Amino acid sequence: MLFPPRDAHSSTRGLKVFVAVICLAIVGLEGWRDWTERQEEFVRIESEMQNLARSLAQHAEDTFDLADAILVDVVDRLERQGTDANSMIGMQEFFSERIQTLQALKALTVYSENGFVLGSSLPGHKRVNVTNTVFFQHHAASPGRKWFFGPLIRDPLGGDWILTMSRRLNKPDGTFGGVVQVSIPPRYFGNFFGRMDLGSQGAIVMFSTTDGKILSRYPYFEKAIGIKTETSEWLTGSPSGSRFYTSPIDKVPRLAGYQRNHVYPIVVLSAVSQQEALRNWTVELQLRLLGVAVLIGIICLLGWRLARELSRREQVEAELAILAATDGLTGLANRRTFDSRLEIEWLRAARDGIPLSLLLIDVDQFKAYNDLYGHQQGDACLRKVTAVIAGGVRQAGDFVARYGGEEIVVLLPDTNEEDALRVAEKIRAGVEALALHHEANAPTYTLTISIGSVTQRPATDRPHAGPAGLIDMADKALYQAKQSGRNRVSVAKAA
């Protein structure tokens, strides 16, 4: 038996695994880079949204400061000159002039202690009464002189949504004398927010931190004004920050930055849709993925082609190695392979202290067989004989080789003399059972073989300490079998 051939596809598999690992590494590194850039893009956008929210919150604060400055001026004038009919007629032109030049303010109105209109930048509303409004009730009940930022209400003078800022008006004796109130339309902030470029799905929202209602929004939806939303983090958490959210108004997922004003009870949120926020990153990602796909495709194509060529080369090399190690006629191991195997088994037997047996087999009168029947019949005969011999070995470690001409050698590792003799007899009987006619092989006139058997323990048998000595003893035993009449097994004895 030959040694098991080296796996001809091991290098090919290794190359394919290497190519696969390289491709996976490229995909992994590119994925990690893309994910990192995505996170960095989110951080950049969050920073931009927070800065924008901070700027818009400051603008809202400036607007409310302007409204309050007007309130302070008007309250001071009215408390000095009074709120009688003549005084209010003189103030009417002042009201109009102050408000008409300011887009952020809709109306400036003075209400009496009974809630009726004393004067307004929008004339014609003398019968309007605001005693049931929050801002009027606040000032009527509180002696404080600070401004009051009222909740979102419908304008008593028109019906539209308005934000109110107001201050208490006192009589000379310090008692409640009425309210001065400025109306700020939510649409003003919506229009101002619209100047910012946040893409087609961006949004800017201003909330009240008092009740959580939407005070203004861009894009401006009238139905969205006054809606109360779940914005607890924006209203009571950190004064600024960012977060992902899905709008309850249009259901668009957005990335938002927010800023809560430290003076007025508002928070401004600026947001860009997640899809548009990552548009540039997505385009770059698609281009990179295309490049990576092309690169991986090229690597795989070249790698697989190389693996295929390597597989072909290894297959050829394996076939050549088998041809170099085997006998072309019988398919058994050749003489060179046998010599190498004998050396290995001899050393192993010497090391382990086990017996090593060898059978040297020769076809009786084979030259005469060739002369009688021709070389083609002789080759066919030899193949049949070697098939019987190869089938007669008893264990995986046994080794059969063509030693030369019609001589076959069988190496039996870890086999004592008695077991070797049984194997030899089995092979001899098997060949005889073929009943191949051999006219020149008297007296049986059938094809037979003669076998020389030898067993040694390399660790202890010093007189023949070497593989050559083992072969020499087997050759002498074979000669003895021939001299004794052929078709028999002769066992070599130690000298």
C-alpha positions as CSV (number, residue, x, y, z in Angstrom):
1,M,0.0,0.0,0.0
2,L,1.2,3.6,-0.7
3,F,1.3,6.4,1.7
4,P,-2.0,8.5,1.5
5,P,-1.3,11.3,-1.0
6,R,-1.1,14.8,0.2
7,D,-4.4,16.6,-0.2
8,A,-4.0,18.2,-3.6
9,H,-6.6,20.9,-2.8
10,S,-5.2,22.0,0.6
11,S,-3.4,25.0,-0.9
12,T,-6.3,25.9,-3.0
13,R,-8.6,25.9,0.0
14,G,-6.1,28.0,1.9
15,L,-5.9,30.5,-0.9
16,K,-9.7,30.7,-1.1
17,V,-9.9,31.2,2.7
18,F,-7.2,33.9,2.4
19,V,-9.1,35.7,-0.3
20,A,-12.3,35.4,1.7
21,V,-10.6,36.8,4.8
22,I,-9.2,39.7,2.8
23,C,-12.6,40.5,1.4
24,L,-14.2,40.2,4.8
25,A,-11.5,42.5,6.3
26,I,-12.2,45.1,3.5
27,V,-15.9,44.9,4.1
28,G,-15.4,45.1,7.9
29,L,-13.0,48.0,7.7
30,E,-15.2,49.9,5.2
31,G,-18.3,49.2,7.3
32,W,-16.5,50.4,10.5
33,R,-15.4,53.6,8.6
34,D,-18.9,54.2,7.2
35,W,-20.5,53.7,10.6
36,T,-18.0,56.1,12.2
37,E,-18.6,58.7,9.5
38,R,-22.3,58.3,9.9
39,Q,-22.0,58.9,13.7
40,E,-19.7,61.9,12.9
41,E,-22.3,63.2,10.5
42,F,-25.0,62.9,13.1
43,V,-22.8,64.8,15.6
44,R,-22.1,67.6,13.1
45,I,-25.8,67.9,12.3
46,E,-26.8,67.8,16.0
47,S,-24.3,70.7,16.5
48,E,-25.7,72.7,13.7
49,M,-29.3,72.1,14.9
50,Q,-28.4,73.1,18.4
51,N,-26.7,76.3,17.2
52,L,-29.7,77.2,15.0
53,A,-32.1,76.5,17.9
54,R,-29.9,78.8,20.1
55,S,-30.0,81.6,17.5
56,L,-33.8,81.3,17.0
57,A,-34.4,81.2,20.8
58,Q,-32.3,84.4,21.1
59,H,-34.4,86.0,18.3
60,A,-37.6,85.1,20.1
61,E,-36.1,86.6,23.3
62,D,-35.2,89.8,21.5
63,T,-38.8,90.0,20.1
64,F,-40.3,89.6,23.6
65,D,-37.8,92.1,25.0
66,L,-39.0,94.6,22.4
67,A,-42.6,94.0,23.3
68,D,-41.8,94.4,26.9
69,A,-39.9,97.6,26.3
70,I,-43.1,99.0,24.6
71,L,-45.2,97.8,27.5
72,V,-42.9,99.6,30.0
73,D,-43.0,102.8,28.0
74,V,-46.8,102.7,27.7
75,V,-47.4,101.8,31.4
76,D,-45.1,104.7,32.4
77,R,-46.9,107.2,30.2
78,L,-50.4,106.1,31.3
79,E,-49.6,106.1,35.0
80,R,-48.2,109.7,34.7
81,Q,-51.0,111.2,32.6
82,G,-53.9,108.9,33.5
83,T,-56.4,106.8,31.5
84,D,-59.3,109.3,31.1
85,A,-60.9,109.7,27.7
86,N,-58.9,112.7,26.6
87,S,-55.6,111.1,27.5
88,M,-56.5,107.9,25.7
89,I,-57.4,109.9,22.5
90,G,-53.9,111.5,22.6
91,M,-52.3,108.1,23.1
92,Q,-54.2,106.5,20.1
93,E,-51.9,107.9,17.5
94,F,-48.9,106.9,19.6
95,F,-50.2,103.3,19.8
96,S,-50.6,103.1,16.1
97,E,-47.2,104.6,15.3
98,R,-45.4,102.2,17.6
99,I,-47.0,99.0,16.4
100,Q,-47.3,99.7,12.6
101,T,-43.5,99.7,12.2
102,L,-43.0,96.4,14.0
103,Q,-43.9,93.2,12.1
104,A,-43.5,91.1,15.2
105,L,-46.4,92.8,17.0
106,K,-50.0,92.7,15.9
107,A,-51.7,95.0,18.4
108,L,-51.1,97.1,21.5
109,T,-54.2,97.4,23.7
110,V,-55.0,99.0,27.1
111,Y,-57.8,97.5,29.2
112,S,-59.6,99.1,32.1
113,E,-59.9,97.7,35.5
114,N,-63.3,96.3,34.3
115,G,-61.7,94.5,31.3
116,F,-63.0,96.8,28.6
117,V,-60.8,98.4,25.9
118,L,-59.6,101.9,26.7
119,G,-57.4,102.2,23.7
120,S,-55.8,100.1,21.0
121,S,-53.6,100.2,17.9
122,L,-56.6,98.4,16.3
123,P,-59.5,100.8,16.8
124,G,-63.2,99.8,16.8
125,H,-63.2,97.2,19.7
126,K,-64.5,99.3,22.6
127,R,-67.1,96.7,23.6
128,V,-64.5,93.9,23.9
129,N,-64.1,92.6,27.4
130,V,-61.2,90.4,28.6
131,T,-62.0,89.7,32.3
132,N,-62.1,86.0,31.6
133,T,-58.6,85.9,30.0
134,V,-55.6,84.5,31.9
135,F,-53.5,87.6,31.6
136,F,-56.2,89.9,32.9
137,Q,-57.0,87.7,35.8
138,H,-53.3,87.4,36.7
139,H,-52.7,91.1,36.9
140,A,-56.0,91.7,38.7
141,A,-55.0,89.2,41.4
142,S,-51.3,90.0,41.6
143,P,-49.8,93.4,42.7
144,G,-46.5,92.5,41.0
145,R,-45.2,94.9,38.3
146,K,-43.3,92.2,36.3
147,W,-44.3,91.3,32.8
148,F,-46.6,88.3,32.3
149,F,-46.1,85.9,29.4
150,G,-49.6,84.5,28.9
151,P,-50.6,81.2,27.3
152,L,-51.6,80.9,23.6
153,I,-55.2,82.3,23.2
154,R,-57.5,83.4,20.5
155,D,-57.2,87.2,20.0
156,P,-60.1,89.0,21.7
157,L,-59.8,91.7,19.0
158,G,-59.8,89.3,16.0
159,G,-60.1,85.6,16.8
160,D,-56.7,84.5,15.5
161,W,-54.1,82.7,17.6
162,I,-51.9,85.2,19.5
163,L,-49.2,85.2,22.1
164,T,-49.7,87.8,24.8
165,M,-47.3,89.8,26.9
166,S,-48.8,92.2,29.4
167,R,-48.1,94.4,32.4
168,R,-50.2,95.7,35.3
169,L,-51.4,99.3,35.2
170,N,-51.8,100.9,38.6
171,K,-53.9,103.9,39.7
172,P,-52.2,106.7,41.6
173,D,-53.1,105.1,44.9
174,G,-51.5,101.8,43.8
175,T,-54.7,99.8,43.2
176,F,-55.4,97.9,40.1
177,G,-56.2,100.2,37.2
178,G,-56.1,97.9,34.2
179,V,-53.8,96.0,31.9
180,V,-51.5,97.0,29.0
181,Q,-51.1,94.0,26.6
182,V,-49.2,93.3,23.4
183,S,-50.3,90.7,20.9
184,I,-47.7,88.7,19.0
185,P,-49.0,86.5,16.1
186,P,-47.5,82.9,15.9
187,R,-47.4,83.3,12.1
188,Y,-44.7,85.9,12.5
189,F,-42.3,83.3,14.0
190,G,-43.4,80.8,11.4
191,N,-42.5,83.2,8.6
192,F,-39.2,84.0,10.3
193,F,-38.4,80.4,10.8
194,G,-39.1,79.8,7.1
195,R,-36.0,81.8,6.2
196,M,-33.8,78.9,7.4
197,D,-32.9,76.2,4.9
198,L,-33.6,72.9,6.6
199,G,-34.5,71.0,3.4
200,S,-37.9,70.0,2.1
201,Q,-38.8,68.1,5.3
202,G,-37.1,70.2,8.0
203,A,-39.1,71.9,10.8
204,I,-38.8,74.5,13.4
205,V,-41.1,74.5,16.4
206,M,-41.5,76.8,19.4
207,F,-43.1,75.3,22.5
208,S,-44.4,76.8,25.7
209,T,-42.6,75.4,28.7
210,T,-45.6,76.3,30.8
211,D,-48.2,73.9,29.2
212,G,-46.2,72.2,26.4
213,K,-48.3,73.6,23.6
214,I,-47.0,74.5,20.2
215,L,-46.8,78.3,20.0
216,S,-45.5,78.4,16.4
217,R,-44.1,76.2,13.7
218,Y,-42.6,76.1,10.3
219,P,-44.0,74.8,8.0
220,Y,-46.9,76.7,9.4
221,F,-50.1,74.7,10.0
222,E,-52.9,76.6,11.6
223,K,-54.3,73.3,13.0
224,A,-51.0,72.5,14.7
225,I,-50.9,75.7,16.8
226,G,-52.1,75.1,20.3
227,I,-51.5,71.3,20.2
228,K,-50.0,69.8,23.3
229,T,-47.2,67.3,22.6
230,E,-45.1,65.0,24.7
231,T,-42.0,67.1,25.1
232,S,-41.0,66.6,28.7
233,E,-37.3,66.3,27.9
234,W,-37.3,69.6,26.1
235,L,-39.4,71.3,28.7
236,T,-37.9,70.1,31.9
237,G,-34.6,68.4,31.1
238,S,-31.3,69.9,30.0
239,P,-31.7,73.5,28.7
240,S,-30.2,72.4,25.4
241,G,-29.5,69.2,23.6
242,S,-30.5,67.0,20.6
243,R,-32.5,64.0,20.0
244,F,-34.3,61.9,17.4
245,Y,-38.1,62.1,17.3
246,T,-41.0,61.5,15.0
247,S,-43.2,64.5,14.5
248,P,-46.8,64.0,15.7
249,I,-47.9,66.5,13.1
250,D,-46.6,65.0,9.9
251,K,-45.0,61.7,11.2
252,V,-41.6,62.5,9.7
253,P,-38.6,61.1,11.6
254,R,-36.2,64.0,12.4
255,L,-33.0,64.8,14.2
256,A,-33.5,67.9,16.3
257,G,-31.5,70.3,18.4
258,Y,-33.4,72.4,21.0
259,Q,-32.7,75.4,23.2
260,R,-34.8,76.5,26.2
261,N,-34.8,80.2,26.8
262,H,-33.7,81.3,30.3
263,V,-35.9,84.4,30.4
264,Y,-39.1,83.5,28.8
265,P,-41.1,80.2,29.1
266,I,-40.3,78.9,25.6
267,V,-38.2,76.3,24.0
268,V,-37.2,76.4,20.3
269,L,-36.6,73.2,18.4
270,S,-34.9,73.1,14.9
271,A,-35.0,69.7,13.1
272,V,-34.0,68.2,9.8
273,S,-35.4,64.9,8.5
274,Q,-33.1,61.9,9.1
275,Q,-33.3,61.0,5.4
276,E,-32.2,64.5,4.3
277,A,-29.7,64.8,7.1
278,L,-27.8,61.7,5.8
279,R,-28.3,62.5,2.1
280,N,-24.7,63.5,1.5
281,W,-23.4,60.6,3.5
282,T,-25.7,58.2,1.7
283,V,-24.5,59.4,-1.7
284,E,-20.9,59.0,-0.6
285,L,-21.7,55.6,0.9
286,Q,-23.3,54.4,-2.3
287,L,-20.2,55.5,-4.3
288,R,-17.9,53.8,-1.8
289,L,-19.9,50.6,-1.7
290,L,-19.8,50.5,-5.5
291,G,-16.0,50.9,-5.4
292,V,-15.7,48.3,-2.6
293,A,-17.9,45.9,-4.6
294,V,-15.8,46.3,-7.7
295,L,-12.6,45.8,-5.7
296,I,-13.9,42.7,-3.9
297,G,-15.2,41.4,-7.3
298,I,-11.7,41.9,-8.8
299,I,-10.0,40.3,-5.8
300,C,-12.4,37.3,-5.8
301,L,-12.1,36.9,-9.6
302,L,-8.3,36.9,-9.5
303,G,-8.2,34.8,-6.3
304,W,-10.5,32.2,-7.7
305,R,-8.7,32.1,-11.0
306,L,-5.4,31.7,-9.2
307,A,-6.9,29.0,-7.0
308,R,-8.2,27.2,-10.1
309,E,-4.7,27.3,-11.7
310,L,-3.1,26.3,-8.4
311,S,-5.6,23.4,-8.1
312,R,-4.7,22.2,-11.6
313,R,-1.0,22.5,-10.8
314,E,-1.3,20.6,-7.6
315,Q,-3.4,17.9,-9.2
316,V,-0.7,17.5,-11.9
317,E,2.0,17.4,-9.2
318,A,0.0,14.9,-7.2
319,E,-0.4,12.7,-10.3
320,L,3.3,13.0,-11.1
321,A,4.1,12.1,-7.4
322,I,1.9,9.0,-7.7
323,L,3.5,8.1,-11.0
324,A,6.9,8.6,-9.5
325,A,6.0,6.4,-6.5
326,T,4.2,3.6,-8.2
327,D,4.8,0.9,-10.7
328,G,3.1,1.6,-14.0
329,L,2.2,-2.1,-14.7
330,T,0.8,-3.3,-11.4
331,G,-0.2,-0.1,-9.7
332,L,1.9,-1.1,-6.6
333,A,4.6,1.0,-5.0
334,N,7.9,0.9,-6.9
335,R,11.3,0.0,-5.7
336,R,12.3,3.5,-4.6
337,T,9.2,3.9,-2.6
338,F,9.7,0.6,-1.0
339,D,13.2,1.4,0.1
340,S,12.0,4.6,1.8
341,R,9.2,2.8,3.5
342,L,11.5,0.0,4.7
343,E,13.9,2.5,6.3
344,I,11.0,4.2,8.1
345,E,9.5,0.9,9.4
346,W,12.9,-0.4,10.4
347,L,13.6,2.7,12.5
348,R,10.1,2.6,14.0
349,A,10.4,-1.1,14.9
350,A,13.8,-0.4,16.5
351,R,12.4,2.5,18.5
352,D,9.3,0.6,19.7
353,G,10.9,-2.8,20.1
354,I,8.4,-4.5,17.8
355,P,9.0,-7.2,15.2
356,L,9.2,-6.4,11.5
357,S,8.4,-9.1,8.9
358,L,9.1,-9.1,5.1
359,L,7.9,-11.4,2.4
360,L,9.8,-11.6,-0.9
361,I,7.7,-13.2,-3.6
362,D,8.7,-14.5,-7.0
363,V,6.5,-16.0,-9.8
364,D,7.7,-19.5,-10.6
365,Q,9.1,-19.9,-14.1
366,F,7.9,-16.5,-15.2
367,K,10.4,-16.1,-18.0
368,A,9.2,-19.3,-19.5
369,Y,5.6,-18.0,-19.1
370,N,6.5,-14.9,-21.1
371,D,8.3,-17.0,-23.7
372,L,5.3,-19.4,-24.1
373,Y,2.4,-16.9,-24.0
374,G,3.9,-13.6,-24.9
375,H,4.7,-10.5,-22.9
376,Q,1.1,-9.1,-23.0
377,Q,-0.2,-12.3,-21.4
378,G,2.8,-12.1,-19.0
379,D,1.8,-8.6,-18.0
380,A,-1.8,-9.6,-17.5
381,C,-0.7,-12.6,-15.4
382,L,1.5,-10.4,-13.2
383,R,-1.4,-8.0,-12.6
384,K,-3.6,-10.8,-11.5
385,V,-0.9,-12.1,-9.1
386,T,-0.3,-8.7,-7.6
387,A,-4.0,-8.2,-7.1
388,V,-4.1,-11.5,-5.0
389,I,-1.0,-10.4,-3.0
390,A,-2.5,-6.9,-2.3
391,G,-5.7,-8.5,-1.2
392,G,-3.9,-10.9,1.1
393,V,-2.4,-8.3,3.5
394,R,-4.2,-8.1,6.9
395,Q,-3.9,-4.6,8.2
396,A,-3.6,-1.0,7.1
397,G,0.1,-0.7,7.8
398,D,1.1,-3.5,5.5
399,F,2.9,-2.4,2.4
400,V,3.1,-4.1,-1.0
401,A,5.6,-3.1,-3.7
402,R,7.0,-4.4,-7.0
403,Y,10.7,-5.1,-6.1
404,G,11.8,-5.8,-9.7
405,G,10.8,-8.0,-12.6
406,E,8.4,-10.6,-11.3
407,E,9.4,-10.1,-7.7
408,I,6.9,-8.6,-5.3
409,V,7.8,-7.6,-1.7
410,V,5.4,-7.4,1.2
411,L,6.4,-5.4,4.3
412,L,4.5,-6.4,7.5
413,P,5.1,-4.0,10.4
414,D,4.5,-5.2,14.0
415,T,4.0,-8.8,12.7
416,N,5.7,-11.9,14.3
417,E,7.0,-14.9,12.5
418,E,3.9,-17.0,12.9
419,D,1.5,-14.3,11.6
420,A,3.9,-13.5,8.7
421,L,3.8,-17.2,7.7
422,R,0.0,-17.3,7.8
423,V,-0.1,-14.2,5.5
424,A,2.4,-15.8,3.1
425,E,0.5,-19.1,3.0
426,K,-2.7,-17.2,2.3
427,I,-1.1,-15.3,-0.6
428,R,0.5,-18.5,-2.0
429,A,-2.8,-20.4,-1.9
430,G,-4.6,-17.4,-3.4
431,V,-2.3,-17.4,-6.4
432,E,-2.6,-21.1,-6.8
433,A,-6.3,-20.8,-6.7
434,L,-6.2,-18.6,-9.8
435,A,-5.5,-21.8,-11.7
436,L,-3.7,-20.0,-14.5
437,H,-2.3,-22.6,-16.9
438,H,1.5,-22.6,-17.1
439,E,2.8,-25.4,-19.4
440,A,6.4,-24.9,-18.3
441,N,5.7,-25.1,-14.5
442,A,5.7,-28.8,-13.8
443,P,4.4,-30.8,-12.1
444,T,1.1,-28.7,-11.5
445,Y,1.2,-26.9,-14.8
446,T,-0.5,-24.0,-13.2
447,L,1.0,-20.6,-12.2
448,T,2.5,-20.7,-8.7
449,I,4.7,-18.5,-6.6
450,S,7.5,-19.0,-4.1
451,I,7.9,-16.9,-1.0
452,G,10.8,-16.1,1.3
453,S,9.7,-14.9,4.7
454,V,11.9,-13.2,7.4
455,T,11.1,-11.7,10.7
456,Q,13.5,-9.5,12.8
457,R,13.4,-7.3,15.9
458,P,15.7,-4.4,15.0
459,A,16.2,-3.4,18.6
460,T,17.7,-6.8,19.6
461,D,18.8,-8.7,16.5
462,R,22.3,-7.3,16.1
463,P,23.7,-9.7,13.5
464,H,21.4,-8.3,10.8
465,A,21.1,-4.8,12.1
466,G,19.8,-3.0,9.0
467,P,17.2,-3.0,6.3
468,A,19.6,-4.5,3.8
469,G,20.2,-7.5,6.0
470,L,16.4,-8.1,6.2
471,I,16.2,-8.1,2.4
472,D,19.2,-10.4,2.2
473,M,17.7,-12.9,4.5
474,A,14.4,-12.9,2.7
475,D,16.2,-13.4,-0.6
476,K,18.0,-16.4,0.8
477,A,14.7,-17.8,2.1
478,L,13.2,-17.3,-1.4
479,Y,16.1,-19.1,-3.0
480,Q,15.6,-22.0,-0.5
481,A,11.9,-22.1,-1.5
482,K,12.9,-22.3,-5.2
483,Q,15.4,-25.1,-4.5
484,S,12.9,-27.0,-2.5
485,G,10.5,-27.4,-5.4
486,R,8.7,-24.0,-5.7
487,N,5.1,-23.2,-4.8
488,R,6.0,-22.9,-1.1
489,V,7.0,-20.6,1.7
490,S,10.4,-20.7,3.2
491,V,11.1,-19.0,6.5
492,A,14.6,-17.5,7.1
493,K,16.2,-18.5,10.3
494,A,18.6,-16.4,12.4
495,A,22.2,-17.4,12.0
